[in-house]
Amino acid sequence: MSWIKITEDKLATYQAGKLVDAMKTKALGDGQENPLPEAIRVVVEKIRGAIAAGGYSLDKDTSLIPAELERDAFALVVAVAKPRLSLELKDDEKTANLKALELLDKIAAGDFDISRPDDPDPNQAAQNSGGCQLVRPARGVPTRNDFNGL
């Protein structure tokens, strides 16, 4: 899978457009701007932070996340944006938000593999492959007993 950008249009499809329209009109006070871009930015940063914490590679484009996390990102954006309208999350939205947060915890722990980025950031460590691990040798001088059975 490739990495994607979370947009208001995609969010409108996920939420049938009601939340997006409300954020653009009702949530705005005098001199306020649409809060959705900021909510999307915060969620994308949270997802990318979990990815980096898990030892996975990030894409150079800081607005991209793995496509398999799209619905989870939408759930997180809704959870961030709805309180702005003084609306409570519905039960299914609360469940989706909790599942998304649990998935981010798994990613951060390295327990959930994600797709590799299309254009990896060269300034970041390589993606964790789950392969071998460097182990420090035992202290002291090896003796004959250390090599028993070899």
C-alpha positions in Angstrom: 0.0 0.0 0.0 1.1 3.5 -0.6 1.0 6.4 1.8 -1.8 9.0 1.5 -2.7 12.5 2.6 -5.8 13.0 4.9 -7.9 15.8 3.4 -11.2 17.5 4.3 -12.8 16.0 1.2 -11.9 12.4 2.3 -13.1 13.2 5.8 -16.4 14.5 4.3 -16.8 11.1 2.6 -16.1 9.3 5.9 -18.6 11.5 7.9 -21.1 12.2 5.1 -20.0 15.8 5.0 -22.0 17.0 8.0 -19.1 17.5 10.3 -16.9 19.1 7.7 -19.7 21.5 6.7 -20.5 22.3 10.4 -16.8 23.0 11.1 -16.6 25.4 8.2 -19.7 27.4 9.3 -21.0 26.8 12.8 -17.6 26.3 14.6 -16.2 29.6 13.4 -16.5 32.6 15.6 -15.4 36.2 14.6 -11.9 36.1 13.1 -11.6 32.3 13.5 -10.5 30.0 10.6 -11.6 26.5 9.8 -10.2 24.3 12.6 -10.2 21.1 10.5 -6.7 21.6 8.9 -5.3 22.0 12.4 -7.1 18.9 13.6 -5.8 16.9 10.6 -2.3 18.2 11.2 -2.4 17.2 14.9 -3.7 13.7 14.1 -1.1 13.1 11.3 1.7 14.2 13.6 0.4 11.8 16.3 0.3 8.9 13.8 3.7 9.7 12.4 5.1 9.9 16.0 3.8 6.4 16.8 5.3 5.1 13.5 8.7 6.6 14.4 8.5 5.3 18.0 7.9 1.8 16.6 11.1 2.1 14.6 9.4 2.3 11.2 10.5 4.6 8.3 8.6 7.8 7.6 7.9 9.3 4.3 9.7 12.6 3.4 6.4 14.3 3.0 5.3 15.1 6.5 1.6 15.2 5.5 1.5 11.5 4.5 0.5 8.4 6.5 0.1 4.8 5.6 -3.1 4.1 3.6 -4.0 1.3 6.0 -4.4 3.9 8.8 -6.8 6.1 6.9 -10.0 5.1 8.7 -8.2 5.3 12.0 -7.0 8.8 11.2 -10.6 9.8 10.3 -11.8 8.5 13.7 -9.1 10.5 15.5 -9.9 13.7 13.6 -13.6 13.3 14.4 -12.7 12.9 18.1 -10.6 16.1 18.0 -13.0 18.1 15.9 -16.5 17.3 17.4 -15.9 18.9 20.8 -15.2 22.1 18.9 -18.9 22.1 18.0 -19.9 21.2 21.5 -21.0 17.8 20.3 -20.4 14.6 22.1 -19.1 11.6 20.3 -21.6 8.8 19.5 -20.9 5.4 20.9 -19.6 4.1 17.5 -17.3 7.1 17.2 -16.0 6.5 20.7 -15.3 2.9 19.9 -13.6 3.8 16.6 -11.4 6.4 18.5 -10.4 3.9 21.2 -9.5 1.3 18.5 -7.5 3.8 16.6 -5.6 4.8 19.8 -5.0 1.1 20.6 -3.6 0.6 17.1 -1.2 3.5 17.5 0.0 2.0 20.8 0.7 -1.3 19.0 2.5 0.6 16.2 4.6 2.5 18.7 5.5 -0.8 20.4 6.5 -2.3 17.1 3.7 -4.9 17.3 1.9 -3.9 14.1 3.6 -3.7 10.8 2.8 -0.9 8.4 3.6 -0.4 4.8 6.9 1.1 3.8 6.8 4.7 2.6 6.9 5.5 -1.1 9.7 8.0 -0.6 11.5 7.2 2.7 13.1 10.0 4.7 16.9 9.4 4.5 17.4 11.3 7.7 15.5 8.7 9.7 16.6 5.2 10.8 15.7 2.3 8.5 12.4 0.4 9.0 12.5 -2.3 11.6 12.5 -5.6 9.8 12.1 -7.8 12.9 15.4 -9.5 11.9 18.5 -10.1 13.9 19.6 -8.1 16.9 23.1 -7.2 18.0 23.9 -8.7 21.4 26.8 -7.6 23.5 29.3 -10.4 24.3 29.6 -11.6 27.9 32.1 -9.8 30.1 35.5 -11.4 31.0 37.9 -13.7 29.2 36.3 -16.8 27.6 37.4 -20.1 29.2 37.4 -23.7 28.0 34.0 -24.2 29.7 32.4 -21.4 27.7 33.1 -23.4 24.5 31.8 -26.7 25.8 29.6 -28.4 23.3 30.7 -26.3 20.3 
